[in-house]
Amino acid sequence: MIETDTYISQIINDRLDAYYYNSIFVEFYSKLYKINCVELGSIINSITNGIDYREYSLTGGIPYIKVGNTKQGEFDFSNIQYIEYNLSDVTKSIQLKKGNILLTRKGTFGNALYLADDYNYVISSEIFNLDIKQNDINSKYLEILLNSPIGQIQFDRNKIGAIMGSLSQDAVKKILIPLPSEKIQQKIVDLYQQAQQIKQTKEQEAKALLDSIDDYILKELGIKLPKNVGNEKYFEVDVSELMGGRLDVGYYSINNCNKEFTIKHSKYQLGKMSDYCMLQAGYAFKSEDYVSYSDCKLITIKNISKNIILLDDCTYLPDEYFGQYKNFQIHKDDLLIAMTGATIGKVGIFGSEEKALLNQRNGIIRSSALNTFWLMNLLNTELYQSLILRNSVGGAQPNISETNILKLPIPLPSIEKQNGISEHIQSIRAKAKQLQKEAEEVLEKVKQQIEQIIVN
């Protein structure tokens, strides 16, 4: 247990929470006060929240920038949502202008992003738009500083709320900003951007390696993808070809039919998944059964990602549930598949020995006849993901049944071949992971250099 002595005379801004006076913060600020600093509020014209909007689209409109889309120094459009909004209605104070800085204020708070250009986006109410006084400070330097330990420690100290921290406008205005000369600011920007370029190069190399896995698997199986014929406006289907009562047009598109045709012409014998696998759907646990923490995790759809099960944000059930719901127990090396929603069809492997149960809308895939790592990678190829989506039902919220998953045709190379493919994929992933690690280390190293330049 860490103890910190704080005298009444040291109480700041009516903050009575012990965390605020942690010795780590006290020591940090004792160093910061020795540097030439100004409060952030003195170098901005305004700080404004974005707007709260709840009617989203995934296909088009104005990009709606949420906390998840605002990383340190860059936008992330991987899960972008759009809104129908008239940009002329956006008030001047939240227009995204070159030189401004976006700052996340809630949840993953304290991510700063310098705007290198004007953007026709709309930011959510959980993001601040900082209008910077351009003559007083280099905006890119300010972004780098806020994302460095110097900024992040201050955000951590000044946050409100223990479980989901957030920042207030007043707290942000009081953040201390070291203000070296323009020359030093530019030197820091140059150092950071050089490191960023090296990081991006390594990340691109890692991505290219990971992207090559699909082609490698299909090549080993003798599957040649058809040329994409585009969005066909017209195609014919004979009544005799209608399958399983499916009358939806997309199911019979030339693209979809060609993809299934290519699998049937693999160089290996085909079988249905049902002949080699079992699939157990999850259970509809009730939210009132959830507990704050236990030794029994509940794996929900949010935890299932491509190739991996994420365990850093789990729901929990009472410990005794693990024994009571044996059919829904997850074992190490089980494959879990998302059966509905935006991540439908994604398959991850459960690599933990921890006790866990599976929630509804997901399935457990087990096979004693197949290498499950090989099967996971096959199902996660773009080819099989498109077939899973083809076999789903529902429009805005697609879902797929156990039956439709198990009827998927799969090539059946020997177990030795499956093992060989798996080992090669693991080596590719290991190389990509090393590159990703090196990319992060480059940036962390330069952040330490920058901190030393500022402190000294």
C-alpha positions in Angstrom: 0.0 0.0 0.0 1.4 3.4 -1.0 1.0 6.2 1.5 1.3 9.9 0.8 1.4 12.7 3.3 -0.5 15.8 2.3 -1.0 18.9 4.4 -4.1 21.1 4.4 -2.1 23.9 2.9 -1.3 21.8 -0.1 -4.9 21.1 -1.0 -5.3 22.3 -4.6 -8.5 23.4 -6.4 -10.7 21.8 -3.7 -9.4 18.3 -4.8 -9.8 16.1 -1.8 -9.2 12.7 -3.5 -6.1 11.0 -2.4 -5.1 9.9 -5.9 -4.6 13.6 -6.9 -1.8 13.8 -4.3 0.0 10.6 -5.2 3.7 10.9 -4.6 4.4 10.2 -8.3 2.4 13.3 -9.3 4.0 15.4 -6.5 7.5 14.5 -7.7 6.6 15.1 -11.4 5.3 18.6 -10.7 8.3 19.5 -8.6 10.4 19.0 -11.7 7.9 20.6 -14.1 7.7 23.8 -12.0 11.5 24.3 -12.6 10.9 24.6 -16.4 9.5 27.6 -18.3 5.9 26.7 -18.6 2.6 28.4 -19.4 -1.0 27.1 -18.9 -2.6 25.6 -21.9 -5.5 28.1 -21.5 -3.2 31.0 -22.3 -2.2 29.7 -25.7 -5.6 28.8 -27.1 -8.4 31.0 -28.4 -11.1 28.6 -27.4 -11.8 25.0 -26.3 -15.2 23.6 -27.5 -17.0 20.2 -27.3 -18.3 18.6 -30.4 -21.9 17.6 -30.9 -23.9 14.6 -29.7 -25.4 12.7 -32.6 -27.1 9.3 -32.5 -28.3 8.5 -36.0 -25.4 6.8 -37.8 -24.8 5.2 -41.2 -21.9 2.9 -42.2 -22.1 3.7 -45.9 -22.0 7.4 -46.5 -22.5 10.9 -45.3 -20.3 13.2 -43.2 -17.6 11.3 -41.2 -18.5 11.5 -37.5 -15.3 11.5 -35.5 -15.6 9.7 -32.1 -13.1 8.9 -29.4 -12.3 5.6 -31.1 -11.4 7.4 -34.3 -9.0 9.8 -32.6 -5.6 8.2 -31.9 -2.5 10.0 -30.8 -1.4 12.0 -33.9 -3.7 10.3 -36.4 -7.3 9.5 -37.4 -8.4 5.9 -37.4 -11.2 5.2 -39.9 -11.3 1.5 -39.4 -14.7 1.7 -37.6 -15.9 5.1 -38.9 -19.6 6.0 -38.8 -21.3 8.7 -40.9 -24.1 11.1 -40.3 -26.5 13.1 -42.5 -25.5 16.6 -41.4 -25.4 20.0 -43.1 -21.9 21.3 -42.6 -23.1 24.8 -42.8 -24.8 24.2 -39.5 -21.5 23.4 -37.8 -20.6 26.3 -35.6 -17.3 28.0 -36.2 -15.9 26.9 -32.9 -16.0 23.2 -33.9 -15.0 23.5 -37.5 -11.9 21.5 -38.1 -9.3 24.0 -39.2 -5.7 23.6 -40.0 -3.5 24.1 -37.0 -6.2 23.2 -34.4 -5.8 20.2 -32.1 -8.4 17.6 -31.3 -8.3 16.2 -27.7 -10.3 13.2 -26.5 -12.0 14.0 -23.2 -13.7 10.8 -22.1 -12.9 7.1 -21.9 -9.6 7.0 -23.7 -9.0 10.6 -22.7 -5.9 12.7 -23.6 -5.3 11.6 -27.2 -4.1 14.7 -29.0 -4.3 15.1 -32.8 -2.9 18.0 -34.8 -5.0 19.0 -37.8 -2.6 19.3 -40.8 -5.4 20.6 -43.0 -9.1 21.7 -43.0 -11.4 18.7 -42.7 -15.1 18.4 -43.4 -15.8 16.1 -40.5 -18.0 16.5 -37.4 -16.6 15.6 -34.0 -18.6 14.0 -31.2 -19.3 15.7 -27.9 -16.6 13.6 -26.2 -13.8 15.4 -28.2 -12.5 18.9 -27.6 -11.6 21.2 -30.5 -8.7 23.4 -29.4 -8.3 26.6 -31.4 -4.5 27.3 -31.0 -2.9 30.8 -31.0 -0.6 30.0 -33.9 1.9 32.8 -33.1 2.4 31.6 -29.6 3.3 27.9 -30.2 4.0 25.4 -32.9 0.8 23.3 -33.0 2.5 20.1 -34.0 4.9 20.5 -31.1 1.9 21.0 -28.8 0.4 17.7 -30.1 3.6 15.8 -29.5 3.9 17.3 -26.0 0.4 16.4 -25.0 0.9 12.8 -26.2 4.2 12.6 -24.3 4.5 11.5 -20.6 4.6 15.3 -19.7 1.1 15.7 -21.0 -0.3 12.3 -20.2 0.7 12.4 -16.5 -1.0 15.7 -16.1 -4.2 14.4 -17.8 -4.1 11.4 -15.5 -3.9 13.6 -12.4 -6.6 16.0 -13.5 -9.1 13.5 -14.7 -12.5 13.2 -13.1 -14.0 9.8 -12.3 -12.2 6.5 -11.3 -13.8 3.9 -13.6 -14.2 5.9 -16.8 -12.0 9.0 -16.5 -12.9 12.3 -18.2 -11.4 15.7 -18.6 -13.2 19.0 -18.1 -12.5 22.2 -20.1 -11.2 23.9 -17.0 -8.8 21.0 -16.2 -7.4 21.1 -19.8 -6.8 24.8 -19.6 -4.7 24.3 -16.5 -2.3 21.8 -18.1 1.3 23.1 -17.9 3.0 23.5 -21.3 6.8 23.8 -21.4 7.6 26.5 -23.9 11.1 26.3 -25.3 12.3 28.5 -28.2 10.8 28.2 -31.6 14.0 26.6 -32.8 13.8 23.9 -30.1 10.1 23.3 -30.8 10.9 22.7 -34.5 13.8 20.4 -33.6 11.4 18.3 -31.5 8.9 18.2 -34.4 11.6 17.1 -36.8 12.8 14.4 -34.5 9.3 13.1 -33.9 8.3 13.1 -37.6 11.5 11.2 -38.6 10.6 8.6 -36.0 7.0 8.5 -37.2 8.2 7.9 -40.8 10.3 4.9 -39.6 7.4 3.6 -37.6 5.0 3.8 -40.5 7.5 2.0 -42.8 7.8 -0.9 -40.3 4.0 -1.0 -39.9 3.5 -1.1 -43.7 6.0 -4.0 -43.9 4.2 -5.8 -41.1 0.8 -5.2 -42.8 2.2 -6.5 -46.1 3.3 -9.7 -44.4 -0.1 -10.2 -42.7 -1.9 -9.4 -46.0 0.1 -12.1 -47.7 -1.4 -14.9 -45.5 -4.6 -15.1 -47.5 -2.8 -15.6 -50.9 -0.5 -18.2 -49.3 -3.3 -20.3 -47.9 -5.3 -20.3 -51.2 -2.2 -21.0 -53.2 -1.4 -24.0 -51.0 -4.9 -25.3 -51.4 -4.9 -24.8 -55.1 -7.8 -22.2 -55.0 -7.7 -19.5 -57.6 -10.0 -16.6 -56.9 -12.2 -15.4 -59.8 -11.7 -12.0 -61.2 -14.1 -9.6 -59.6 -16.7 -8.8 -62.2 -18.0 -5.9 -60.2 -21.6 -5.1 -59.2 -23.6 -6.9 -61.8 -26.8 -5.1 -62.7 -28.3 -8.2 -64.4 -27.8 -12.0 -64.1 -30.1 -15.0 -64.6 -30.8 -17.8 -62.2 -32.8 -20.9 -63.1 -35.6 -21.9 -60.7 -33.8 -25.3 -60.4 -30.8 -23.5 -58.9 -32.7 -21.9 -56.0 -31.2 -23.3 -52.8 -32.6 -23.6 -49.3 -35.5 -21.3 -50.0 -33.0 -18.4 -50.6 -34.8 -15.8 -52.8 -32.5 -12.8 -52.1 -30.8 -11.6 -55.2 -27.3 -11.1 -53.8 -27.0 -14.8 -52.8 -27.0 -15.7 -56.5 -24.7 -13.0 -57.8 -22.0 -14.0 -60.2 -19.3 -13.0 -57.7 -20.7 -15.2 -54.9 -21.4 -18.2 -57.2 -17.9 -18.0 -58.7 -16.3 -18.0 -55.2 -18.1 -21.2 -54.2 -17.1 -22.7 -57.6 -13.4 -22.0 -57.0 -13.5 -23.9 -53.6 -15.1 -26.9 -55.3 -12.1 -27.0 -57.7 -9.4 -27.0 -54.9 -6.7 -29.6 -55.5 -7.9 -31.4 -52.3 -11.0 -33.4 -51.5 -13.8 -31.3 -50.1 -16.0 -32.0 -47.1 -18.6 -30.1 -45.1 -17.5 -28.6 -41.8 -20.3 -30.6 -40.1 -18.4 -33.8 -41.0 -15.3 -32.7 -39.1 -16.4 -30.1 -36.6 -18.9 -29.5 -33.9 -20.4 -26.0 -33.1 -21.9 -25.0 -29.8 -23.8 -21.7 -29.7 -23.5 -19.5 -26.6 -26.0 -19.0 -23.9 -28.2 -16.0 -23.3 -26.9 -14.9 -19.9 -28.9 -12.1 -18.3 -27.3 -8.7 -17.5 -28.5 -8.9 -14.0 -26.3 -11.9 -13.5 -23.2 -9.9 -14.2 -20.8 -9.2 -11.3 -18.0 -6.6 -11.1 -15.2 -9.2 -10.9 -14.8 -13.0 -10.5 -12.7 -15.9 -11.8 -15.4 -16.6 -14.4 -15.2 -14.5 -17.6 -18.1 -14.1 -20.0 -16.9 -13.9 -23.6 -19.2 -11.7 -25.6 -19.1 -10.6 -29.2 -16.9 -7.6 -28.3 -14.1 -9.9 -27.3 -14.0 -11.9 -30.6 -11.5 -10.4 -33.1 -9.8 -11.9 -36.2 -7.4 -14.6 -35.0 -7.5 -13.6 -31.3 -9.8 -13.4 -28.3 -9.4 -10.1 -26.5 -9.5 -10.5 -22.7 -8.6 -7.0 -21.5 -12.3 -5.8 -21.4 -14.4 -8.7 -20.1 -17.8 -9.1 -18.4 -17.9 -11.4 -15.4 -20.3 -14.0 -14.0 -20.5 -15.5 -10.5 -17.8 -18.2 -10.0 -20.3 -21.0 -9.5 -21.7 -20.4 -13.0 -18.7 -22.0 -14.6 -19.7 -25.4 -13.1 -23.4 -24.9 -13.7 -23.2 -24.1 -17.4 -20.8 -26.8 -18.5 -22.0 -26.9 -22.1 -20.9 -23.3 -22.6 -17.4 -23.6 -21.1 -14.6 -22.4 -23.3 -11.4 -24.4 -23.3 -7.9 -23.5 -24.4 -7.4 -23.6 -28.2 -11.2 -23.5 -28.8 -12.2 -21.5 -31.9 -14.8 -18.8 -31.2 -16.9 -17.3 -34.0 -19.1 -14.2 -34.0 -22.5 -15.1 -35.4 -24.1 -11.7 -35.8 -23.5 -7.9 -36.2 -20.6 -6.0 -37.8 -18.0 -8.6 -36.9 -20.0 -11.6 -38.1 -17.8 -14.5 -39.2 -14.7 -13.4 -37.4 -12.9 -16.3 -35.8 -10.4 -16.1 -33.0 -8.6 -18.8 -30.9 -9.0 -18.8 -27.1 -5.4 -19.0 -26.0 -6.0 -18.8 -22.2 -6.3 -21.3 -19.4 -8.7 -19.0 -17.6 -12.3 -20.0 -16.8 -14.7 -18.6 -19.3 -18.3 -19.1 -20.6 -19.6 -18.1 -24.0 -22.4 -15.6 -24.4 -25.2 -15.8 -27.0 -24.7 -14.7 -30.7 -21.3 -16.5 -30.7 -20.2 -20.1 -31.2 -17.5 -22.6 -30.1 -15.9 -24.6 -32.9 -14.1 -27.8 -32.0 -12.5 -30.5 -34.1 -10.4 -33.5 -33.3 -9.8 -34.3 -37.0 -8.4 -30.9 -38.1 -5.6 -28.5 -37.0 -7.8 -25.8 -35.5 -5.2 -23.1 -36.1 -5.2 -24.0 -39.8 -9.1 -24.0 -39.8 -9.2 -20.6 -38.1 -6.9 -19.0 -40.8 -8.9 -20.6 -43.6 -12.2 -19.2 -42.2 -10.7 -15.8 -41.7 -9.6 -15.5 -45.4 -11.5 -12.9 -47.4 -12.9 -15.7 -49.5 -14.5 -17.6 -46.6 -15.6 -14.3 -44.8 -17.6 -13.4 -48.0 -19.2 -16.9 -48.0 -20.2 -16.6 -44.4 -21.8 -13.2 -45.1 -23.5 -14.7 -48.1 -25.0 -17.5 -45.9 -26.2 -15.0 -43.3 -29.7 -13.5 -43.1 -30.9 -10.1 -42.2 -29.9 -6.7 -43.6 -28.7 -4.1 -41.1 -27.9 -6.7 -38.5 -26.8 -9.9 -40.3 -26.7 -13.2 -38.4 -25.8 -16.7 -39.3 -27.0 -20.0 -37.8 -24.9 -23.0 -36.7 -26.4 -25.0 -39.6 -25.3 -22.5 -42.2 -21.8 -22.3 -40.7 -21.4 -26.1 -40.6 -22.5 -26.6 -44.2 -19.6 -24.6 -45.5 -17.4 -26.7 -47.9 -13.7 -26.9 -46.8 -10.7 -28.5 -48.6 -9.2 -31.4 -46.7 -5.4 -31.6 -47.1 -3.6 -34.1 -44.9 -3.0 -33.3 -41.2 0.7 -33.0 -42.0 -0.1 -30.4 -44.7 -2.4 -28.5 -42.3 0.4 -28.5 -39.7 2.9 -27.2 -42.3 0.6 -24.4 -43.4 0.0 -23.5 -39.7 3.7 -23.3 -38.9 4.4 -21.1 -42.0 1.6 -18.7 -41.0 2.9 -18.6 -37.4 6.4 -17.6 -38.7 4.8 -14.8 -40.9 2.9 -13.5 -37.9 6.0 -13.6 -35.7 8.0 -11.5 -38.2 5.1 -9.1 -38.5 4.8 -8.8 -34.7 8.5 -8.1 -34.4 8.2 -5.3 -36.9 5.2 -3.9 -35.0 7.2 -4.0 -31.8 10.2 -2.2 -33.4 7.8 0.4 -34.8 6.5 1.2 -31.3 10.0 1.1 -29.8 11.2 3.7 -32.3 8.4 6.1 -31.2 8.9 5.5 -27.5 12.6 6.1 -27.7 12.1 9.4 -29.4 9.5 10.4 -26.9 12.1 9.9 -24.1 14.6 12.0 -26.1 12.0 14.7 -26.5 11.3 14.7 -22.8 15.0 15.0 -22.0 15.3 17.9 -24.4 12.5 19.7 -22.7 13.5 19.0 -19.1 17.1 20.0 -19.8 
